């Protein structure tokens, strides 16, 4: 609704602007008609003031009856030709000696008009124009005068009266609202009779006294109109007797005169009301359309609910059949449950066996290597080195015992015992353990130690187990490569220790990246792996509060990153 009201306001503003443009043109037209009506008779007093008969009439004192008759006839003929209202001659005292209406009942002849401003100003030598209601005839008109100059000075005054009633009738017949006000704000010309001789503002006492002295408006009350001046849409508006008019004003060509063209404000109101009506109708139609759509949606929802209820009923019947069927099979399921438990135990035993075989494979290979070395060294008599090999074999058997103990936690979680260990030591031992295997397979292991302090909370045997699994997987990944390289990096960043194992193999397929740490998942051929190495390593790292993730290298190969929180702050 606010939008509709804004549009109505905008329509009012545009309508006022358009009416003002039209009003300017109409005001110019009416101003031209008034100016033409006044100017076409302006020459008469001046021309007649030079007439020899008139000058002679004003100069002689006796025997002028015949001369008066001749001047009366001459003025009458001139008045008819010029289409003015009355032409008359005043002597130096203001008395009318001759007039064009000398034969009419209300002839000006013999009347004294010395009280009129057009006489007073003209007798002083000026050219005067003055609007007034006729003192003799009661007919309003515009009086133009000019002094008659003789050898002895001003001998009289020539006056031409122009009747402006036909002009006002034209305005009225045209249905227009036109008024002309004088310097006192008196409406002396108007297309509406009820506004004539009213004022647009109160008149001062001094101005009212002068009007009464000049008998300008024949005793009219000159009451003020019930008028309010407003400003609407940035335009001047008169509210007269409760009715509003858009007002355009310009100077009427005479001192103090203003012509006003009034356009009824109802034209603007009608356009606004029409716009408001259209807007309300559209709004109602929009609301009705919304209600219709809402009702239609509700009907559609009701129909959908009904169809859904039918579907639910059918589904319930099907479910009831399935429930009955499930009840019949429930006894059979309970019977087979014990068999499934036993099968699960056997499967777990198989998984544990596979895990043990996988985890002790690396130490067993190392033991075989050290045993062969011991035989050779014993044959050469190098007993000290034989003792060292036997010590390594003893360490490996101890490690195998701990591995088998750790594998038991794969199925049943045991409490984790933490101690501060040096991650560098566990990594060195894992590399040493894998060194012999890597040399046999032609794999080069490069260890880049950045020399940082790397204490972590954990168990050195289990950490070694993690790194051996990562090195074994890296060696298997580059089995078919011409140049086999593994890069191991140890470094610390902020409060974390990182072990990075990189190979130059073919990398890991993206679709299996998320399955690498699942138990029994492997990409190796049958008999070469059971898929427990990374799964066990993942569990160990998580137990120690760390994290492990894998990514492919841009240049080829894979990178495993193991993160542990530092046991001590730097």
HELIX and SHEET records of a PDB file:
HELIX    1   1 UNK A    2  UNK A   39  1                                  38    
HELIX    2   2 UNK A   43  UNK A   48  1                                   6    
HELIX    3   3 UNK A   52  UNK A   59  1                                   8    
HELIX    4   4 UNK A   65  UNK A   82  1                                  18    
HELIX    5   5 UNK A  117  UNK A  123  1                                   7    
HELIX    6   6 UNK A  165  UNK A  173  1                                   9    
HELIX    7   7 UNK A  193  UNK A  195  5                                   3    
HELIX    8   8 UNK A  205  UNK A  214  1                                  10    
HELIX    9   9 UNK A  266  UNK A  379  1                                 114    
HELIX   10  10 UNK A  383  UNK A  407  1                                  25    
HELIX   11  11 UNK A  408  UNK A  410  5                                   3    
HELIX   12  12 UNK A  423  UNK A  441  1                                  19    
HELIX   13  13 UNK A  460  UNK A  477  1                                  18    
HELIX   14  14 UNK A  510  UNK A  515  5                                   6    
HELIX   15  15 UNK A  533  UNK A  543  1                                  11    
SHEET    1   A 5 UNK A  96  UNK A  99  0                                        
SHEET    2   A 5 UNK A  86  UNK A  91 -1                                        
SHEET    3   A 5 UNK A 153  UNK A 162 -1                                        
SHEET    4   A 5 UNK A 140  UNK A 150 -1                                        
SHEET    5   A 5 UNK A 128  UNK A 133 -1                                        
SHEET    1   B 6 UNK A 187  UNK A 190  0                                        
SHEET    2   B 6 UNK A 177  UNK A 181 -1                                        
SHEET    3   B 6 UNK A 258  UNK A 264 -1                                        
SHEET    4   B 6 UNK A 243  UNK A 251 -1                                        
SHEET    5   B 6 UNK A 235  UNK A 240 -1                                        
SHEET    6   B 6 UNK A 227  UNK A 232 -1                                        
SHEET    1   C 2 UNK A 419  UNK A 422  0                                        
SHEET    2   C 2 UNK A 455  UNK A 458 -1                                        
SHEET    1   D 5 UNK A 443  UNK A 449  0                                        
SHEET    2   D 5 UNK A 484  UNK A 493  1                                        
SHEET    3   D 5 UNK A 496  UNK A 503 -1                                        
SHEET    4   D 5 UNK A 558  UNK A 565 -1                                        
SHEET    5   D 5 UNK A 547  UNK A 552 -1                                        
END                                                                             
